[in-house]
């Protein structure tokens, strides 16, 4: 049997509870890292809280049609990225290997498929964060080039909050440093996860994003400090002027 995955990031977060209430006849507790999984035609769909949707053995046309229905469940900004595809081939006579969007595994079971789906979801959601980070860097560069003094403090604070939110998203929501629980408990699942992480260059991409965010936060911190000092100097001048005015008025 062929196992073909297609994955897409559709936005910031997906309201899994609302989706389950409306799409499922029963609702069960789903931990943050666990997807809402359901059958769709001859295949399956994995919907993750952090904005990723993964289809298994579903045509691209069917998948795109289905995913468009999930836009109403997105919390925050809705934006469909470019889908990633991956084929899984069982090959008992070779080691676990990933090459040209094909992963070869000695045995295919639900655990292996769930591990692959989770890694695909992490990779495409990390791509969204990479794009968001690049936009933040551009926004900071434009702000510095404009050299605006009006609302400089509020703008710097706004940029700093965006950076912190992005850092929280990459660690807490996408859980880029975490592997699924089953990978801790099964050696084959762990090897699949690790090799896919290297194939999609997750460690390098994560380091690149965090380096950019650290630099961006450093810049905004300096801007906030400068604004604070400028505001402090202004207040000191006002106090001096008031004292001088009081002295002058005392002579009349």
URDADA-V259374 format. One record per backbone hydrogen bond with DSSP energy under -0.5 kcal/mol. NH is the residue of the N-H (numbers start at 1). CO is the residue of the C=O. E is the energy in kcal/mol with one decimal. If there is no record, write none. Layout:
<<NH CO E> <NH CO E>>
This chain:
<<3 88 -0.8> <5 86 -3.7> <6 55 -2.1> <7 84 -2.8> <8 53 -2.6> <10 8 -0.5> <10 51 -2.9> <11 51 -0.6> <12 77 -1.5> <13 75 -1.1> <14 49 -2.7> <15 73 -3.2> <16 14 -1.6> <19 15 -2.2> <20 16 -2.9> <21 17 -2.3> <22 18 -1.6> <23 19 -2.2> <24 20 -1.9> <34 31 -1.5> <36 47 -2.8> <37 35 -0.8> <38 45 -1.9> <40 43 -2.5> <43 40 -2.2> <44 56 -1.9> <45 38 -2.4> <46 54 -3.2> <47 36 -1.9> <47 45 -0.5> <48 46 -0.5> <48 52 -3.0> <49 32 -0.6> <51 48 -1.5> <53 8 -2.8> <54 46 -3.0> <55 6 -3.7> <56 44 -3.0> <57 4 -3.3> <63 59 -2.7> <64 60 -2.6> <65 61 -1.8> <66 62 -2.3> <67 63 -2.9> <68 64 -1.6> <69 65 -0.5> <69 66 -1.3> <70 67 -1.8> <71 68 -0.9> <72 69 -0.5> <73 70 -1.9> <74 71 -1.4> <75 13 -2.7> <76 74 -0.7> <79 10 -1.8> <79 77 -0.6> <81 9 -2.2> <84 7 -2.2> <86 5 -1.8> <87 101 -2.3> <88 3 -3.1> <89 103 -2.7> <91 105 -2.9> <94 91 -1.3> <97 104 -1.7> <99 102 -2.9> <102 99 -0.8> <103 87 -2.9> <104 97 -3.4> <104 102 -0.5> <105 89 -2.4> <105 103 -0.5> <109 107 -0.6> <113 109 -2.3> <114 110 -2.5> <115 111 -2.1> <116 112 -2.2> <117 113 -2.4> <118 114 -2.2> <119 115 -2.0> <120 116 -2.3> <121 117 -2.3> <122 118 -2.4> <123 119 -2.5> <124 120 -2.3> <125 121 -1.9> <126 122 -2.3> <127 123 -1.6> <128 124 -1.3> <129 125 -1.7> <130 126 -2.4> <131 127 -2.1> <132 128 -2.4> <133 129 -2.5> <134 130 -2.1> <135 131 -2.0> <136 132 -1.9> <137 133 -2.3> <138 134 -2.2> <139 135 -2.3> <140 136 -2.3> <141 137 -2.4> <142 138 -2.5> <143 139 -2.0> <144 140 -2.5> <145 141 -2.2> <146 142 -2.0> <147 143 -1.1> <148 143 -0.8> <152 149 -1.4> <155 151 -2.3> <156 152 -2.5> <157 153 -2.4> <158 154 -2.2> <159 155 -2.3> <160 156 -2.4> <161 157 -2.3> <162 158 -1.9> <163 159 -2.2> <164 160 -2.4> <165 161 -2.3> <166 162 -2.1> <167 163 -2.3> <168 164 -2.4> <169 165 -2.3> <170 166 -2.2> <171 167 -1.5> <172 168 -3.2> <173 168 -0.9> <173 169 -0.7> <174 169 -2.7> <176 170 -2.0> <178 175 -2.0> <183 180 -1.3> <184 180 -0.8> <184 181 -0.9> <185 181 -1.0> <186 182 -1.4> <190 186 -2.2> <191 187 -2.2> <192 188 -2.4> <193 189 -2.6> <194 190 -2.7> <195 191 -2.4> <196 192 -2.2> <197 193 -2.3> <198 194 -1.8> <199 195 -2.1> <200 196 -2.7> <201 198 -0.9> <202 197 -2.7> <205 201 -2.5> <206 202 -2.7> <207 203 -2.4> <208 204 -2.2> <209 205 -2.3> <210 206 -2.6> <211 207 -2.3> <212 208 -1.9> <213 209 -2.5> <214 210 -2.6> <215 211 -2.2> <216 212 -2.7> <217 213 -2.7> <218 214 -2.1> <219 215 -2.1> <220 216 -2.3> <221 217 -2.2> <222 218 -1.9> <223 219 -2.2> <224 220 -2.5> <225 221 -2.2> <226 222 -2.7> <227 223 -2.4> <228 224 -2.3> <229 225 -2.5> <230 226 -2.6> <231 227 -2.5> <232 228 -2.3> <233 229 -2.9> <234 230 -2.0> <235 231 -2.1> <236 232 -2.2> <237 233 -2.2> <238 234 -2.1> <239 235 -2.2> <240 236 -2.3> <241 237 -2.6> <242 238 -2.3> <243 239 -2.4> <244 240 -2.7> <245 241 -2.6> <246 242 -2.3> <247 243 -2.2> <248 244 -2.5> <249 245 -2.5> <250 246 -1.3> <251 248 -1.4> <252 249 -1.5>>
